Amino acid sequence: MALTPADIVWFNLIIDPEVIIDRCGEFNNVPLLGTRGGISYNPALARRQFGYPMKMSPLYLFLDNEFFFYKKDGAKKKAQFVKAWHSIIEMDKNQLGRKSNTAQESYVQWVINRANKLKMPYPLQRFVTSTTLTIPSPLPPKTLEESQEREATLISENAAWQGQYQEAVRENDVLMGLLEQKAWELCKKEQKIIELVNVIQEKDAILDRIPGGKKRRMDLFDGPHSDFED
């Protein structure tokens, strides 16, 4: 018998971290090193393990994939992976939102569509209920004129629904495009901030190696500082 979502323990209450790693350094995901090479994964796709199911399809995510072997590391990926772990970006409960035990329909549909695209078809999910709703059938038309009027009405209603559907699809595409653009801009800003912080830390480290440099640097700030006693 095939497994269902109810058969899987998605979230263990014992494992409830205060923060989770979202990405590292200049990467949009988390780079990992193994015995033979490196690979990366996107923790956003696995948040359900921490009780935070995705609310929509991950079209707005940067689904980058990094993979290399140590023997063929011409791009020096290993050094980039190691450096990235010096700039860990985390998310706490306030950023992740409220916990939930169920995945949203839009995300589940994305998973099914992607599985079908990769030749991993999902069976149609059916729910067995004890009662079956009965929908009364419409009365047949009595005359040809009444039949034609009913057909014209159905055609008109169908065209109206088709127009509303197409409009909703266009609005959704526009919103998803704007969301992806905002996410990309935010990612670039965060990367720029990380770069600036690293530059400042490197400059401070150089100044601290100069005799008296650390004290002169701290004199720029108002108020007492514990470093003055060094």
Residue, then its C-alpha position, 0 to 999 in steps of 0.5 A: m500500500a502506498l504511503t500517505p502524508a499521514d504516515i510520515v512524521w514530518f516534525n518531532l517536537i523534541i527537535d525544536p531549534e530557536v533558529i535555523i540556518d537559511r544560507c551561508g555567505e555568498f551562496n543562496n543556500v547551504p554549501l556542504l563538504g563531504t569526503r569526495g566533494g561538495i554539494s549544496y541544499n536549500p533549507a527552505l525546501a526542508r522547513r517542514q522538518f522544523g514545523y514550518p511547511m511552505k505556503m506556496s510553490p518555491l518559484y520565488l526561491f533561488l534553487d541554485n545547485e552547487f556540486f563538485f569533486y575535489k579532484k576536479d575543483g578547478a574553480k576552487k569551490k572548496a575554498q568558497f564553501v569554507k569561506a561561506w561558513h564564516s558568514i552564516i545567515e539564520m532565521d528565527k521563529n519570528q521570521l519563519g512564522r507560525k508552525s503548522n502540520t499541513a502543507q499548503e495546496s499550492y506547494v503540494q501541487w508544485v511537487i506533483n507537477r515537478a514529479n510528473k515533469l521528471k517522469m515520477p507520476y503521482p497517483l490521483q489522491r482519492f478520499v473515501t467518505s461514508t456519504t456521497l453528495t447527490i447533485p440533482s440533475p437539471l430538468p430537460p428542456k421542453t422545446l427546441e427554443e428553450s434548449q437553444e436558450r439554455e445552450a447560449t446561456l451556458i456558452s456565455e457563462n463558460a466564456a465569462w469564467q474563461g475570461q476571469y480565469q485568464e485574468a487571474v492567471r495573468e495577475n498571478d504571473v505578474l505578482m510572482g514576477l514582482l516577488e521574484q524580483k524583490a527576493w533577488e534585490l533583497c538577496k543582493k542587498e544582504q550580500k552587499i552588507i556582508e561584503l561591507v562588514n567583512v571589509i570593515q572587519e579586515k580594516d579594524a584588524i589591520l588598525d588593531r595591529i598598529p600600537g595604540g591603534k585600537k584605543r584611537r579607533m575606540d576614541l571615536f565612540d562616546g562613553p566608556h569602553s572596556d577595551f580602554e583598560d587593555 
